[in-house]
Amino acid sequence: MQSTAVEIEFVERKRYPVAPQPLSHDFSAATIGAVRRFHQTFRQYQPTPLVALPGLAAELGVAGVWVKDESRRFDLNSFKVLGGSYAIARYLGDVLGIKPSELSFTRLNEPAARRALGTVTFVTATDGNHGRAVAWSARELGHRAVVFMPRGTVAARVANIEKEGAEVHVTDGNYDETIRTARAYMERHGGVIVQDTAWEGYRDIPLWIMQGYAVVMHEAVEQAAAAGVEFPSHAFLQAGVGSFAGGAAGLLASHYGERRPRTSVIEPTEAACYYASVAAGDGEPHDIGGEMPSIMAGLACGEPNRLAWPILRDHADLYFRVADSIAASGMRALAAPRAADPALVAGESAAAAVGLVLALEHDRSYAAVRGTLGLGTDSQLLIVSTEGDTDPDHYRRVIDERLYPAAWEAARR
Ligand SMILES: Cc1ncc(COP(=O)(O)O)c(C=O)c1O
């Protein structure tokens, strides 16, 4: 394991004793393209923009920085709807006997389908974005949602889910404990649990969620190629339970094969379960418990999704754990454009990759990390800004009051 300063630590895949296994599930461009065709049946569907930031690239001394802006997804301010909507549709399609390739928003909303299904209650646990996505999807398809949230959830995130017509309960537990509360509710009251992590006997829905999330990368590789970047050199994937990163890494590995980008998984220091699992080096996922007080609420999960773990273990290269200051500095950099770059609104869980590469550039104590990552003048960086300002008050304070300064930012003031 390598360690530099408390803001950034990393462990490398190549130190890992187990040879990479082939992908355990299908994230091929053909399969994910079919998932995307389902998303296209929603009137709100548009690919989110892949934004070029040449000013930031010049500052970093790399050839290109490409940021996929998921704040623009379906007016929902994060990518999460791609997973929840597809999982709910697959579930309903199976009940109705509709083939996955024939699923569409219209088909699931036909009067005969609605009569046959009645009102289904979808139950989930969330730190915000996933619950909003499930509530939105349930409402759009004429069903009901009951959503559990961990203690400390901010009011704005609760309100966004209630706005979609869902019943919301804030629990006493952390994210992983809240999942157990949601399961217990479902066992008592019935309904269908739509969770973004797998457990014994529960794998289909989490897989469909991951395949739904992989549409982000399906769009991104197409957009990058159209912009002349056939092979991005680096990809950065932030992880909570790892369903997003697992789906994205699966698509990258399937699509690019041996020429896949050098892939980094990024987690908050307090919730770095992939970092800990790779560092343990025994091939197994390792859970982290207790308080996870990171500002990166979407990433504050301590238990790796068992479906995502083997994908990220074997198809990524570097595992970072970063302090809140790294995420906050990335939020500020995206809000205050370099040169002619457009400004982007990136929330706490969205900006760690930009904060990371900026710290590697501007803080000399990270020179060795930058070397290990292999950034150079030919590098093309693919980054996903996974949410907008999902906690608008906190977002404004991070930008205006410069909360959580990174060491390199503080040194410049
Ligand atoms: C904005 C944002 N980015 C990334 C993630 C991480 O996704 P996962 O939990 O699948 O790792 C989340 C999860 O809620 C999120 O809300």
The ligand as an SDF file (V2000), in Angstrom:
LIG
                    3D

 16 16  0  0  0  0  0  0  0  0999 V2000
  -24.0320   11.3350   -6.9990 C   0  0  0  0  0  0  0  0  0  0  0  0
  -23.5800    9.9540   -6.7470 C   0  0  0  0  0  0  0  0  0  0  0  0
  -22.4390    9.5460   -7.2800 N   0  0  0  0  0  0  0  0  0  0  0  0
  -22.0080    8.2980   -7.0630 C   0  0  0  0  0  0  0  0  0  0  0  0
  -22.7140    7.4080   -6.2960 C   0  0  0  0  0  0  0  0  0  0  0  0
  -22.1560    6.0510   -6.0600 C   0  0  0  0  0  0  0  0  0  0  0  0
  -22.9200    5.0190   -6.5560 O   0  0  0  0  0  0  0  0  0  0  0  0
  -22.7940    3.5560   -5.9180 P   0  0  0  0  0  0  0  0  0  0  0  0
  -23.4330    3.5870   -4.5800 O   0  0  0  0  0  0  0  0  0  0  0  0
  -23.4740    2.6940   -6.9040 O   0  0  0  0  0  0  0  0  0  0  0  0
  -21.3440    3.2700   -5.8010 O   0  0  0  0  0  0  0  0  0  0  0  0
  -23.8980    7.8090   -5.7320 C   0  0  0  0  0  0  0  0  0  0  0  0
  -24.6830    6.9040   -4.9030 C   0  0  0  0  0  0  0  0  0  0  0  0
  -25.6740    7.3000   -4.3120 O   0  0  0  0  0  0  0  0  0  0  0  0
  -24.3530    9.1190   -5.9600 C   0  0  0  0  0  0  0  0  0  0  0  0
  -25.4940    9.5690   -5.4350 O   0  0  0  0  0  0  0  0  0  0  0  0
  1  2  1  0
  2  3  1  0
  2 15  2  0
  3  4  2  0
  4  5  1  0
  5  6  1  0
  5 12  2  0
  6  7  1  0
  7  8  1  0
  8  9  2  0
  8 10  1  0
  8 11  1  0
 12 13  1  0
 12 15  1  0
 13 14  2  0
 15 16  1  0
M  END
$$$$
